[in-house]
Amino acid sequence: MSDRLGDAATFFDGGRLTLARQLAGLRKNALATAVGKTPTAIAGYENGVKNPSAATVGALALALEVEPEFFLVRREAVRLAQPHFRSLRSTSQVARDQASAYGHLAIDVASAIERHVEFPARDLPAHPVAIDAAGCGPEEAAAMLRAHWGLPAGPVGHLVRLAENHGVLVVFSPPGSATVDAYSFDTADRPVIVLNPLKDDYYRQRFDVAHELGHLVMHGDAEPGGKAVEDQAHRFAAEFLMPADAIADQLPAKADWKRFGELKQHWNVSLQALLYRARTLKVMSDVTYRNAMTTVSNRGWRRREPGPMPLLEGPSLLPTAVRLLHDEANVDELDLATQCQAPLRLFRTIVARTPAA
């Protein structure tokens, strides 16, 4: 262990300390207290002004639950576009930093696995829509993506698998970061969508994925978190999952719950998404929509809608690659986690097919 600590101290990368601290959801002063140092000392380590001693590296690794090798200098860090969070006001800076750090780690893990297994090429075209743009920009962007991916006019199948087949990395976030809703960001390697592990709702998760695809397609340079940006992503998701030309004639003008239940099963979207679509397509009046949503609230359907709930659509790209490497090349998850210097518990979360318990 002394050699490992000495090597980590000699080749210490302050950026990796920042990453580990953010993954742990700690501010500099909290980490300083945990290792018996000052916040100024922690800032110095992170900024590269000075290197910690081997003993301090050991204390940092213990406090942050990483191996000492986590702090070793690596290749140039992956550059992430600013993640799109649903609400910056309700998301603390610590939570945002933690989510961004987890995104860095997810890309590191995917890159390590991709050295052994070929992944689908990136195939997510851009269709920028200005934040203040009038007209049907989000709907046009959704139609463009459906056409580019060769989707028929009807319902979309397994949406997570569809995104993965076109080079989008989809992962679940750790249970401890559940305060952050689904979010997305882009990199030079591939776009990434991170799903909330506690949103155990098949229909809402599908809308989340479509919503984040909208951000990735439309908002490469847009400031995230604004109401206009989120509204555009909602409109994109609605058109992507329920194309106006295909669904408008199927939607009832009144709150016909039996009919909405049938449409829910056919289109694989929630009742609330169908009501939203009926209103935005002018099939349903604003008054009827508000009354219907009141019924949804009174019956507790905002939390859990009636009817059977299908299993969540889980990612398969990374889980399948990890299994293949184990079965065909005798490369286990510990080997892969070591290659990308990822804590094993987070590595397992990133490559999981279902949310971590």
C-alpha positions as CSV (number, residue, x, y, z in Angstrom):
1,M,0.0,0.0,0.0
2,S,2.9,2.4,0.8
3,D,4.1,2.1,-2.8
4,R,0.7,2.8,-4.2
5,L,0.3,5.8,-2.0
6,G,3.7,7.1,-2.9
7,D,3.0,6.7,-6.6
8,A,-0.3,8.4,-6.3
9,A,1.4,11.3,-4.5
10,T,4.1,11.6,-7.1
11,F,1.7,11.5,-10.1
12,F,-1.2,13.2,-8.3
13,D,-3.8,14.9,-10.6
14,G,-5.8,17.6,-8.8
15,G,-8.6,17.3,-11.3
16,R,-9.1,13.8,-10.2
17,L,-9.4,15.0,-6.6
18,T,-12.1,17.4,-7.7
19,L,-13.9,14.7,-9.5
20,A,-13.8,12.3,-6.5
21,R,-15.0,15.1,-4.2
22,Q,-17.9,16.0,-6.5
23,L,-18.8,12.3,-6.9
24,A,-19.0,12.1,-3.1
25,G,-21.2,15.3,-3.0
26,L,-18.8,17.2,-0.7
27,R,-17.7,20.8,-0.6
28,K,-14.1,21.6,-0.1
29,N,-14.6,22.6,3.6
30,A,-16.4,19.3,4.3
31,L,-13.5,17.2,2.8
32,A,-11.0,19.4,4.6
33,T,-12.6,18.6,7.9
34,A,-12.7,14.8,7.1
35,V,-9.0,14.6,6.4
36,G,-7.8,17.2,9.0
37,K,-6.7,19.8,6.4
38,T,-7.8,23.3,5.7
39,P,-10.1,24.2,2.7
40,T,-7.1,26.2,1.4
41,A,-5.0,23.1,1.3
42,I,-7.7,21.2,-0.5
43,A,-8.0,24.0,-3.1
44,G,-4.3,23.9,-3.5
45,Y,-4.3,20.1,-4.2
46,E,-7.1,20.5,-6.7
47,N,-5.6,23.5,-8.5
48,G,-2.2,21.7,-8.8
49,V,-0.4,24.4,-6.7
50,K,1.0,21.6,-4.4
51,N,0.9,17.8,-4.1
52,P,-0.4,16.0,-1.0
53,S,1.9,13.7,0.9
54,A,1.4,10.0,0.6
55,A,-0.3,9.9,4.0
56,T,-2.7,12.7,2.9
57,V,-3.4,10.7,-0.3
58,G,-4.4,7.8,1.9
59,A,-6.7,10.0,4.0
60,L,-8.3,11.5,0.9
61,A,-8.9,8.1,-0.7
62,L,-10.5,6.8,2.5
63,A,-12.7,9.8,2.9
64,L,-13.8,9.7,-0.7
65,E,-14.2,5.9,-0.9
66,V,-11.8,5.6,-3.9
67,E,-8.6,3.7,-4.5
68,P,-5.4,5.8,-4.3
69,E,-4.9,5.1,-8.1
70,F,-8.0,7.2,-8.7
71,F,-5.8,10.3,-8.3
72,L,-3.2,9.3,-10.9
73,V,-2.8,11.5,-13.9
74,R,-4.9,10.4,-16.8
75,R,-5.4,11.3,-20.4
76,E,-6.9,14.7,-21.1
77,A,-10.3,14.9,-19.4
78,V,-13.4,14.5,-21.5
79,R,-15.1,17.8,-22.1
80,L,-18.8,17.8,-21.3
81,A,-21.3,20.3,-22.6
82,Q,-23.3,21.8,-19.7
83,P,-25.8,19.2,-18.5
84,H,-29.5,20.0,-19.0
85,F,-31.2,19.8,-15.6
86,R,-34.9,20.3,-15.3
87,S,-34.8,23.1,-12.8
88,L,-31.6,24.9,-11.8
89,R,-33.4,26.7,-9.0
90,S,-34.4,23.5,-7.3
91,T,-31.0,21.7,-8.0
92,S,-28.2,22.7,-5.7
93,Q,-24.7,23.4,-7.0
94,V,-23.4,20.4,-5.1
95,A,-26.0,18.2,-6.7
96,R,-25.2,19.6,-10.1
97,D,-21.5,19.1,-9.6
98,Q,-22.1,15.5,-8.4
99,A,-24.3,14.8,-11.5
100,S,-21.6,16.3,-13.9
101,A,-18.9,14.2,-12.2
102,Y,-21.0,11.1,-12.6
103,G,-21.3,11.9,-16.2
104,H,-17.5,12.2,-16.5
105,L,-17.2,8.8,-14.9
106,A,-19.8,7.2,-17.2
107,I,-17.9,8.4,-20.2
108,D,-14.7,7.0,-18.7
109,V,-16.3,3.6,-18.2
110,A,-17.8,3.5,-21.7
111,S,-14.5,4.5,-23.2
112,A,-12.7,1.7,-21.3
113,I,-15.2,-0.9,-22.4
114,E,-15.2,0.4,-26.0
115,R,-11.5,-0.5,-26.2
116,H,-12.6,-4.1,-26.2
117,V,-16.1,-4.0,-27.7
118,E,-17.3,-2.0,-30.7
119,F,-20.3,0.3,-29.9
120,P,-22.8,1.7,-32.4
121,A,-21.6,4.9,-34.1
122,R,-23.0,8.2,-33.0
123,D,-26.1,9.0,-35.1
124,L,-27.9,11.9,-33.5
125,P,-28.2,14.8,-35.9
126,A,-28.5,18.4,-34.6
127,H,-31.5,20.6,-35.3
128,P,-30.9,23.8,-33.3
129,V,-34.0,25.7,-32.2
130,A,-33.5,29.1,-30.7
131,I,-34.9,29.7,-27.2
132,D,-37.0,32.6,-28.4
133,A,-38.0,31.0,-31.7
134,A,-41.7,31.1,-32.6
135,G,-43.4,28.5,-34.7
136,C,-43.0,24.7,-34.8
137,G,-39.3,24.3,-34.3
138,P,-39.4,21.5,-31.6
139,E,-42.0,19.6,-33.6
140,E,-40.0,19.9,-36.8
141,A,-36.9,18.7,-34.9
142,A,-38.8,15.7,-33.6
143,A,-40.1,14.8,-37.1
144,M,-36.6,15.2,-38.5
145,L,-35.2,12.7,-35.9
146,R,-38.0,10.2,-36.5
147,A,-37.3,10.4,-40.3
148,H,-33.5,10.2,-39.8
149,W,-33.9,7.1,-37.7
150,G,-36.4,5.6,-40.1
151,L,-39.3,5.3,-37.6
152,P,-42.8,4.5,-38.9
153,A,-45.7,6.8,-38.1
154,G,-47.0,4.8,-35.2
155,P,-45.8,4.3,-31.6
156,V,-42.1,4.1,-30.8
157,G,-40.8,0.8,-29.6
158,H,-38.2,0.3,-26.9
159,L,-37.0,3.9,-26.6
160,V,-33.8,3.3,-24.6
161,R,-32.6,0.6,-26.9
162,L,-33.5,2.8,-29.9
163,A,-31.3,5.6,-28.5
164,E,-28.4,3.2,-27.7
165,N,-28.6,1.7,-31.2
166,H,-27.8,5.2,-32.5
167,G,-24.9,5.8,-30.3
168,V,-26.5,7.4,-27.3
169,L,-25.2,6.2,-23.9
170,V,-28.0,5.7,-21.4
171,V,-27.3,5.0,-17.7
172,F,-29.0,5.2,-14.3
173,S,-27.7,7.6,-11.7
174,P,-26.7,6.3,-8.2
175,P,-29.6,6.2,-5.6
176,G,-27.8,8.9,-3.6
177,S,-28.2,11.5,-6.4
178,A,-32.0,11.0,-6.8
179,T,-32.6,14.7,-6.1
180,V,-31.5,15.3,-9.7
181,D,-34.1,14.3,-12.3
182,A,-33.2,12.9,-15.6
183,Y,-30.5,14.9,-17.4
184,S,-28.4,14.8,-20.5
185,F,-25.1,16.2,-21.9
186,D,-23.0,15.9,-25.0
187,T,-19.4,15.1,-25.5
188,A,-17.1,14.7,-28.5
189,D,-17.4,10.9,-28.0
190,R,-21.1,10.4,-27.7
191,P,-24.2,12.0,-26.1
192,V,-25.3,10.7,-22.7
193,I,-28.7,10.5,-21.0
194,V,-28.8,9.8,-17.2
195,L,-32.1,8.5,-15.7
196,N,-33.4,9.0,-12.2
197,P,-33.3,5.6,-10.4
198,L,-36.3,6.3,-8.3
199,K,-38.7,7.2,-11.1
200,D,-40.2,3.7,-11.2
201,D,-42.7,4.6,-13.9
202,Y,-42.4,3.1,-17.4
203,Y,-44.4,5.7,-19.1
204,R,-42.8,8.7,-17.5
205,Q,-39.3,7.3,-18.0
206,R,-40.0,7.0,-21.8
207,F,-41.1,10.7,-21.8
208,D,-38.0,11.6,-19.9
209,V,-35.8,9.9,-22.5
210,A,-37.6,11.6,-25.4
211,H,-37.3,14.9,-23.5
212,E,-33.6,14.5,-23.1
213,L,-33.2,13.6,-26.8
214,G,-34.9,16.9,-27.5
215,H,-32.3,18.8,-25.5
216,L,-29.5,16.9,-27.3
217,V,-30.9,17.6,-30.7
218,M,-32.0,21.2,-30.2
219,H,-30.1,22.7,-27.4
220,G,-26.4,22.2,-28.0
221,D,-25.5,25.8,-27.2
222,A,-28.6,26.8,-25.1
223,E,-28.4,27.7,-21.4
224,P,-30.0,24.8,-19.6
225,G,-32.8,25.0,-17.0
226,G,-34.9,27.8,-18.4
227,K,-38.7,27.5,-18.8
228,A,-38.5,28.1,-22.6
229,V,-35.9,25.4,-23.1
230,E,-37.8,22.9,-21.0
231,D,-41.1,23.7,-22.8
232,Q,-39.4,23.1,-26.1
233,A,-38.1,19.7,-24.9
234,H,-41.6,18.8,-23.8
235,R,-43.0,19.7,-27.2
236,F,-40.2,17.7,-28.9
237,A,-41.0,14.6,-26.7
238,A,-44.7,14.9,-27.4
239,E,-44.2,15.0,-31.1
240,F,-41.6,12.3,-31.1
241,L,-43.7,9.8,-29.1
242,M,-47.1,10.9,-30.5
243,P,-46.8,12.5,-34.0
244,A,-49.6,14.9,-34.6
245,D,-50.5,13.4,-38.0
246,A,-50.9,10.0,-36.5
247,I,-52.6,10.7,-33.2
248,A,-54.8,13.8,-33.6
249,D,-57.8,11.9,-35.0
250,Q,-57.6,9.3,-32.2
251,L,-57.7,11.7,-29.3
252,P,-61.1,12.4,-27.7
253,A,-62.3,15.9,-27.1
254,K,-63.7,15.0,-23.7
255,A,-62.3,13.1,-20.7
256,D,-63.2,9.7,-22.0
257,W,-61.1,7.7,-19.6
258,K,-61.7,4.3,-21.3
259,R,-60.5,5.7,-24.6
260,F,-57.5,7.4,-23.0
261,G,-56.7,4.1,-21.3
262,E,-56.7,2.4,-24.7
263,L,-54.5,5.0,-26.2
264,K,-52.1,4.8,-23.2
265,Q,-51.5,1.1,-23.9
266,H,-51.2,1.6,-27.6
267,W,-48.8,4.6,-27.6
268,N,-46.9,3.7,-24.4
269,V,-47.3,7.1,-22.9
270,S,-49.0,8.3,-19.7
271,L,-52.6,9.6,-19.4
272,Q,-51.1,13.0,-18.5
273,A,-49.0,13.0,-21.7
274,L,-52.1,12.2,-23.7
275,L,-54.1,15.0,-22.1
276,Y,-51.2,17.4,-22.7
277,R,-51.2,16.3,-26.4
278,A,-54.9,16.7,-26.7
279,R,-54.8,20.2,-25.4
280,T,-51.7,21.3,-27.5
281,L,-53.3,19.9,-30.7
282,K,-56.5,21.8,-29.9
283,V,-58.5,18.6,-29.8
284,M,-59.4,19.4,-26.2
285,S,-60.4,22.8,-24.9
286,D,-58.4,24.4,-22.1
287,V,-61.4,24.2,-19.7
288,T,-61.9,20.5,-20.4
289,Y,-58.1,19.9,-20.0
290,R,-58.1,21.7,-16.6
291,N,-61.1,19.7,-15.4
292,A,-59.5,16.5,-16.5
293,M,-56.3,17.3,-14.7
294,T,-58.3,18.1,-11.6
295,T,-59.7,14.6,-11.8
296,V,-56.2,13.2,-12.3
297,S,-55.1,14.9,-9.1
298,N,-58.2,14.0,-7.0
299,R,-57.8,10.3,-7.9
300,G,-54.1,10.3,-7.1
301,W,-53.1,9.5,-10.7
302,R,-50.3,12.1,-10.7
303,R,-48.4,9.7,-8.4
304,R,-49.5,6.4,-9.9
305,E,-51.9,6.0,-12.8
306,P,-54.4,3.1,-13.0
307,G,-53.6,-0.1,-14.8
308,P,-50.6,-2.4,-15.0
309,M,-47.2,-0.9,-15.0
310,P,-44.7,-2.5,-17.4
311,L,-41.1,-3.0,-16.4
312,L,-38.8,0.0,-17.0
313,E,-36.8,0.0,-20.2
314,G,-33.3,-0.8,-19.1
315,P,-30.1,0.1,-20.9
316,S,-28.5,-2.9,-22.6
317,L,-25.4,-1.4,-24.3
318,L,-23.0,-1.5,-21.4
319,P,-24.5,-4.5,-19.5
320,T,-24.3,-6.6,-22.6
321,A,-20.7,-5.6,-23.3
322,V,-19.6,-6.4,-19.8
323,R,-21.2,-9.8,-20.0
324,L,-19.6,-10.6,-23.3
325,L,-16.2,-9.6,-22.1
326,H,-16.6,-11.8,-19.1
327,D,-17.9,-14.8,-21.0
328,E,-15.7,-14.5,-24.1
329,A,-12.5,-12.9,-23.0
330,N,-12.4,-13.6,-19.3
331,V,-12.3,-9.9,-18.5
332,D,-14.3,-9.3,-15.3
333,E,-15.8,-6.1,-13.9
334,L,-13.0,-5.5,-11.5
335,D,-10.5,-5.5,-14.4
336,L,-12.7,-3.0,-16.3
337,A,-13.2,-0.8,-13.2
338,T,-9.5,-0.7,-12.7
339,Q,-8.8,0.2,-16.3
340,C,-11.0,3.3,-16.0
341,Q,-10.0,4.0,-12.4
342,A,-13.7,3.9,-11.3
343,P,-14.9,2.9,-7.8
344,L,-16.4,-0.5,-8.2
345,R,-19.7,0.4,-6.7
346,L,-20.2,3.3,-9.2
347,F,-18.9,1.1,-12.1
348,R,-21.6,-1.4,-11.3
349,T,-24.2,1.3,-11.2
350,I,-23.1,2.7,-14.6
351,V,-23.1,-0.7,-16.3
352,A,-26.4,-1.9,-14.7
353,R,-29.5,-2.9,-16.7
354,T,-31.8,-1.9,-13.8
355,P,-31.5,0.9,-11.2
356,A,-29.2,0.1,-8.2
357,A,-31.0,-0.8,-5.0
